[in-house]
Amino acid sequence: KSMQKTLVIFKPSSIQRGLVGEIISRFEKKGLQIIGIKMINLSDEMLNVHYAHLSDKPFFGRIKRSMQSSPVIVMAVKGFDVVRVVRKMTGNTNGRESEPGTIRGDYSISMQENIIHTSDSEGNAAIELKRFFNEDELYDFPQILGSVIYSDEEK
């Protein structure tokens, strides 16, 4: 494993409920580095591409309506084995099935209104980061606390 980048989308359910700061704080306290963040409106085109794997499902329209009910915040995060770490922190897609202590386990009781989206693989993280960020919106800078977050072998 090595340093990776991944995407987090704060869905309207987290924006409307005022959970963004608390969730960002969890990632920061874990030792992950925020390398890009912005608020955007998701267009039909973006959602059709992002959720293409669900486009034939009967609930596809409902997902799109939910994701367009307010702006979202997209965030790029960097860290050692970050894709797996962020997924583990996020919990099961269904908030009712998520373990307490995970983001969804603590803040969601819904399958759809499940607070955040996170990339599910390193390959998808790269694709999704390009979908939502231009190259000049992602920053590469030293993590000053890196020496107390990672061992020399992990950097």
N, C-alpha and C positions, 0 to 999 in steps of 0.2 A: 504494500500500500504506500501511497505517497500523497503529497499535497494535491488537493483537488479543488475544483470550484463547483458550486451547485446553485440552483435557483430555488427561491422561496417566493410564493405569491401569497400575500395576505388577502384573503377573499373578503367580499363585502361583509360577511358575518363577523369577522374580526374587526374590521374598520368601524362598523356600526355599533359594536359592543365596546369599543374603546380598549381593545386588548393588544394593540400593535406594540406599544411601548413595553408592556410586560413580556411579550413573546420575544421581542428583540433582545431584551435584557437577559432572557434565558440563554440565547445563543451567545451573547457576549460573555456571560458568566462561565459558559462552557469553555471558552477560549477560542471561539471561532471569530474570524475576521470579516467584517462587512467591507466588500470591495466595490459595491454599487447599490444604489437605492433610489427609487423614484415612484411617484404616483401617476397612474395612467388610467384612461378609460379603455376597456377591451372592446374592440370592434367585432362585428359579426365575422369578418374574415379571419382575425386573429383566433377567435374561439373555434371556428370551423377547422383551422389547422391544428390548434392545440389539443382539441378534443376529437380529432378525426377518428380515433379508435372507438368512439362512442356514438358516432353520427347516425348509426342505424338503430340505436336504442330508443325505446319509446319516451324515455326521460330526457333526451338530448335537449329539447326545447326548454324544459324546466331548468336544466343546468345553465344554459345560455342566459335565460332571464335572471337567474340568481347572480351570475357572474357580472351582469351588466346593471345590477340594481344600485350600485355605487361605483366610484372609482376603486381600483385595487392598488396595492403597493407591491412592486416587484423588487426583490432584493437578491443580490449575488453575494454568496458567502464562500470563504476560502478556509481550508483547514486540512489536517491530516485525515484521510479516509472520510472526508466530509459528507459524501453522499450517504453512506451507511449511517454515520453518526446523526445526521439531520433526520433521516427517515426513522431511526430508532427514537429520537426525541419527539417526533411528531405523533407516532402511534398509529393504530389501525385506522383505515379510511372511515369506518363507521365509528363515530364518537361513542356509541353505546358499548362497543366492543374494545375500546382502547383502555389500556391499563392506566390506573391513577398514576400521576407523576409525569405522564406524557402530555404534550400540549393538547391533543384532542381528548385524552382521558380526563384532563382537568377542566376543559372549556367547551366541550361539545357533547351533545346528546343526539346528534343527527348524522345520517349518512351523507346528506348533501351539504348542509350548512356546517361543514367540518373545519372551519377556521383558516386553514392554510393548504396550499399545494406545495409539494416538494418533489424534485426530480427523483425518478426511481432507479436510475443507473447513471454511471459516468458518461456513457454515450448520449443518453437523453438529456443529461445536464448540459452538455456542450451544445446540443441542438436548441434546447430551450433558452439558454443564455443568449444565443445569437438571435433568437426570435424576439426577445424583449429588450435587449441592450445593444447599442452600437458599441464598437470597440473602444471609442473614446469616452464611454460612460463607465467602463470598468477600470479600476485603479490597482496598480501593483506597487505596494509600498511596504517597507519593513514593519513587521509587527513587533513593536518595542518590547513587549512582555514575552516574546517568543521563547526566550531562554528559560522562563519559569513555567511555560505551558507545555513545551515539548523537550524531549531529550535530544542530544546532538544527533543521534541516529535517525530521528523522525523528521528532521528539518529538510 
